[in-house]
């Protein structure tokens, strides 16, 4: 019998690449893995992975071309893009997948998808409603902020032994490692029927920014401090490094949920990752 075909669209991004890497490491002998990227020639971190075929697939490209690309695919992972119209883009991809005969959709969402009065919540609630009404089997992976973003602190830690942010350093929250997302997504894509119509809140650990400072201090053998800054200063800093204003405002909404102690930022149930994997 032919192997099931798993397609990851948006495979060159962090979550997509982590998922393709996990699929290759664990399931390459059991499934056919296709990594959809805008430019296969530039997808260096995916080249050479066992059992992985790079396929040209533009999330915002021609609809009919995408339908053709997805024909014969059993399971599709839509790694929702970072664009302002990401809900519309992802819905269009899902509709193309349905037309192509794809049997299962795994879709990236956010923990705040039920908070429709927030920027990210409004985007992803629209996306979830549309996907769940398509008539195609689906699963949502709701994600928080990434632990991997701590890498952005490297320059000020190197130069000043400090890192900055607007969040109360004593507030607990539950971010996620990108590699954990990849492992969870890969497990779902391998046996999708197990996870049909499910929504998972995938988080890795619970900690504070003071805990992060302590971990940096221990790893580097010198004291590293977290310095809290006003939200407006944090906004200007993020915009200066290239984030769009809507993205910054959405990120700061998440930060304020941490400050408020919201369960949307500090998940009570940490078992979803282990349940999946």
C-alpha positions as CSV (number, residue, x, y, z in Angstrom):
1,X,0.0,0.0,0.0
2,X,1.1,3.6,-0.7
3,X,2.3,5.6,2.3
4,X,0.0,8.3,3.6
5,X,1.0,11.7,2.3
6,X,1.6,14.5,4.9
7,X,2.1,18.0,3.6
8,X,3.3,20.9,5.8
9,X,2.7,24.3,4.2
10,X,4.7,27.1,5.7
11,X,7.5,24.6,6.3
12,X,10.4,27.1,6.1
13,X,9.2,29.0,9.3
14,X,10.2,28.0,12.8
15,X,7.1,25.8,13.6
16,X,7.0,24.4,10.1
17,X,10.7,23.4,10.1
18,X,10.5,21.9,13.6
19,X,7.5,19.8,12.5
20,X,9.2,18.6,9.3
21,X,12.3,17.8,11.2
22,X,10.3,15.8,13.8
23,X,8.4,14.0,11.0
24,X,11.6,13.1,9.3
25,X,13.3,11.8,12.5
26,X,10.4,9.7,13.7
27,X,8.1,8.7,10.8
28,X,10.1,8.9,7.5
29,X,9.8,5.2,6.9
30,X,6.0,5.2,7.4
31,X,4.7,8.3,5.6
32,X,5.6,10.5,2.6
33,X,6.6,13.9,3.9
34,X,6.2,17.0,1.7
35,X,7.5,20.4,2.8
36,X,5.7,23.3,1.2
37,X,7.9,26.4,0.9
38,X,7.8,29.5,-1.3
39,X,11.3,28.8,-2.7
40,X,12.6,25.3,-2.3
41,X,16.1,26.4,-3.4
42,X,16.3,28.7,-0.4
43,X,15.0,26.2,2.2
44,X,18.5,25.2,3.4
45,X,17.5,23.9,6.8
46,X,15.2,21.4,5.3
47,X,17.4,20.1,2.5
48,X,18.8,16.6,3.1
49,X,16.2,15.6,5.7
50,X,15.4,11.9,5.4
51,X,12.2,11.2,3.6
52,X,11.4,14.9,2.9
53,X,10.4,16.3,-0.5
54,X,10.5,20.1,-0.9
55,X,7.6,21.4,-2.9
56,X,7.0,25.0,-4.1
57,X,3.8,26.2,-2.4
58,X,3.0,29.9,-1.9
59,X,0.4,30.5,0.8
60,X,-0.8,33.6,-1.0
61,X,-0.4,32.3,-4.5
62,X,-2.7,31.1,-7.2
63,X,-5.6,29.1,-5.9
64,X,-5.8,26.6,-8.7
65,X,-2.1,25.9,-8.6
66,X,-2.4,25.2,-4.9
67,X,-5.3,22.8,-5.4
68,X,-3.2,20.9,-8.0
69,X,-0.2,20.9,-5.6
70,X,-2.4,19.4,-2.8
71,X,-4.0,16.6,-4.8
72,X,-3.1,13.2,-3.4
73,X,-2.3,14.7,0.0
74,X,-4.0,12.9,2.9
75,X,-3.1,15.3,5.8
76,X,-2.2,19.0,5.7
77,X,-0.6,21.1,8.4
78,X,-1.4,24.8,7.9
79,X,1.3,26.8,9.8
80,X,-0.6,30.0,10.0
81,X,1.5,32.9,8.6
82,X,2.4,36.0,10.4
83,X,0.6,38.3,8.0
84,X,-2.2,40.7,9.1
85,X,-4.6,38.8,6.8
86,X,-3.5,35.4,8.1
87,X,-7.0,34.2,8.8
88,X,-8.1,34.8,5.3
89,X,-4.9,33.3,3.8
90,X,-5.3,30.2,6.0
91,X,-9.0,29.8,5.2
92,X,-8.2,30.0,1.5
93,X,-5.6,27.3,1.9
94,X,-8.1,25.1,3.8
95,X,-10.7,25.6,1.1
96,X,-8.2,24.6,-1.6
97,X,-7.3,21.6,0.5
98,X,-10.9,20.5,0.6
99,X,-11.2,20.9,-3.1
100,X,-8.1,18.8,-3.6
101,X,-9.5,16.0,-1.5
102,X,-7.3,16.4,1.6
103,X,-8.8,14.4,4.4
104,X,-7.4,16.1,7.6
105,X,-6.3,19.6,8.5
106,X,-4.1,20.5,11.4
107,X,-4.0,24.2,12.0
108,X,-2.0,26.6,14.2
109,X,-4.0,28.8,16.4
110,X,-3.4,30.8,19.6
111,X,-4.4,30.4,23.3
112,X,-6.4,33.6,23.0
113,X,-8.6,32.5,20.2
114,X,-11.7,32.8,22.4
115,X,-10.8,36.4,23.3
116,X,-12.4,38.0,20.3
117,X,-11.8,41.5,21.6
118,X,-8.0,41.1,21.2
119,X,-6.1,41.4,17.9
120,X,-4.8,37.8,17.7
121,X,-8.0,36.5,19.2
122,X,-10.2,38.1,16.5
123,X,-8.0,36.7,13.8
124,X,-7.9,33.2,15.1
125,X,-11.5,32.9,16.2
126,X,-12.5,33.7,12.6
127,X,-10.0,31.1,11.4
128,X,-11.2,28.4,13.8
129,X,-14.9,29.0,12.9
130,X,-14.3,28.8,9.2
131,X,-12.1,25.6,9.5
132,X,-14.6,23.8,11.7
133,X,-17.4,24.4,9.3
134,X,-15.6,23.2,6.1
135,X,-16.7,19.6,6.5
136,X,-13.1,18.3,6.6
137,X,-11.7,16.6,9.7
138,X,-9.5,19.0,11.7
139,X,-7.5,19.7,14.8
140,X,-6.3,23.0,16.3
141,X,-3.0,23.5,18.0
142,X,-3.4,26.6,20.2
143,X,0.0,28.1,21.0
144,X,1.4,30.8,23.4
145,X,4.5,32.9,23.2
146,X,7.7,31.0,22.3
147,X,10.5,30.3,24.7
148,X,12.8,30.5,21.7
149,X,12.2,34.3,21.6
150,X,14.5,34.6,24.6
151,X,17.3,34.4,22.0
152,X,16.4,38.0,21.3
153,X,17.9,39.0,24.7
154,X,21.4,37.9,23.7
155,X,22.8,41.3,22.8
156,X,21.9,43.2,26.0
157,X,22.9,40.2,28.1
158,X,26.3,40.1,26.4
159,X,26.8,43.8,26.7
160,X,25.0,44.7,29.9
161,X,24.1,41.5,31.7
162,X,20.5,42.6,31.6
163,X,17.4,42.0,29.4
164,X,14.3,44.1,29.2
165,X,10.6,43.8,28.9
166,X,7.3,45.2,30.1
167,X,6.0,42.1,32.0
168,X,5.9,41.8,35.8
169,X,8.9,39.5,36.5
170,X,7.0,37.7,39.3
171,X,4.1,36.7,37.2
172,X,3.9,33.0,36.1
173,X,3.1,32.2,32.5
174,X,3.2,29.2,30.2
175,X,5.1,29.6,26.9
176,X,6.2,26.9,24.6
177,X,9.4,25.6,22.9
178,X,9.2,25.5,19.1
179,X,10.7,22.0,19.2
180,X,7.8,20.8,21.4
181,X,5.3,22.2,18.9
182,X,7.1,20.3,16.2
183,X,6.9,17.1,18.2
184,X,3.2,17.5,19.0
185,X,2.3,18.4,15.4
186,X,4.3,15.5,14.0
187,X,2.5,13.0,16.3
188,X,-0.9,14.4,15.3
189,X,0.0,14.3,11.6
190,X,1.1,10.7,11.9
191,X,-2.2,9.4,13.3
192,X,-4.7,12.2,12.6
193,X,-7.8,10.2,13.3
194,X,-6.9,10.0,16.9
195,X,-7.1,13.8,17.2
196,X,-10.1,14.7,15.0
197,X,-12.2,17.7,16.2
198,X,-9.8,18.3,19.1
199,X,-8.3,21.6,20.3
200,X,-5.0,21.4,22.2
201,X,-3.4,24.1,24.2
202,X,0.3,23.2,23.8
203,X,2.6,24.7,26.4
204,X,6.0,23.5,27.7
205,X,6.5,24.9,31.2
206,X,5.4,27.4,33.8
207,X,7.9,30.1,34.9
208,X,8.5,33.8,35.5
209,X,10.9,36.2,34.0
210,X,12.8,36.2,37.3
211,X,13.2,32.5,36.7
212,X,14.6,33.2,33.3
213,X,17.1,35.7,34.7
214,X,18.2,33.1,37.2
215,X,18.6,30.5,34.5
216,X,20.7,32.8,32.4
217,X,22.8,33.7,35.5
218,X,23.4,30.0,36.3
219,X,24.3,29.1,32.7
220,X,26.7,32.1,32.2
221,X,28.3,32.1,35.6
222,X,27.5,35.7,36.2
223,X,24.4,37.7,37.4
224,X,21.9,38.5,34.7
225,X,19.0,40.8,35.7
226,X,15.6,41.4,34.1
227,X,14.7,45.1,33.9
228,X,11.1,46.0,33.5
229,X,10.3,48.9,31.1
230,X,7.0,50.8,30.4
231,X,4.8,49.3,27.7
232,X,5.2,52.3,25.4
233,X,9.0,51.9,25.5
234,X,8.6,48.1,24.7
235,X,6.3,49.0,21.8
236,X,8.8,51.4,20.3
237,X,11.7,49.0,20.7
238,X,9.8,46.2,18.9
239,X,8.8,48.5,16.1
240,X,12.4,49.6,15.7
241,X,13.5,46.1,15.0
242,X,11.0,45.6,12.3
243,X,7.7,44.4,13.8
244,X,4.5,46.0,12.3
245,X,2.4,48.0,14.7
246,X,-0.5,45.5,14.7
247,X,1.9,42.7,15.6
248,X,3.4,44.7,18.4
249,X,0.0,45.6,19.8
250,X,-1.0,42.0,19.7
251,X,2.1,40.9,21.5
252,X,1.7,43.5,24.2
253,X,-1.9,42.3,24.7
254,X,-0.5,38.9,25.5
255,X,2.0,40.5,27.9
256,X,-0.8,42.3,29.7
257,X,-2.6,39.0,30.1
258,X,0.5,37.7,31.9
259,X,0.4,40.8,34.1
260,X,-3.2,40.2,34.9
261,X,-2.7,36.6,35.9
262,X,-5.1,35.4,33.1
263,X,-5.5,31.7,32.6
264,X,-5.1,32.5,28.9
265,X,-1.4,33.2,29.6
266,X,-0.9,30.9,32.5
267,X,-2.5,27.6,31.6
268,X,-3.9,25.5,34.4
269,X,-3.5,22.2,32.4
270,X,0.0,21.4,31.3
271,X,-0.8,17.9,30.1
272,X,-1.9,18.5,26.5
273,X,1.7,18.1,25.1
274,X,2.3,14.9,27.0
275,X,-1.1,13.6,26.0
276,X,-0.3,14.1,22.3
277,X,3.3,12.9,22.4
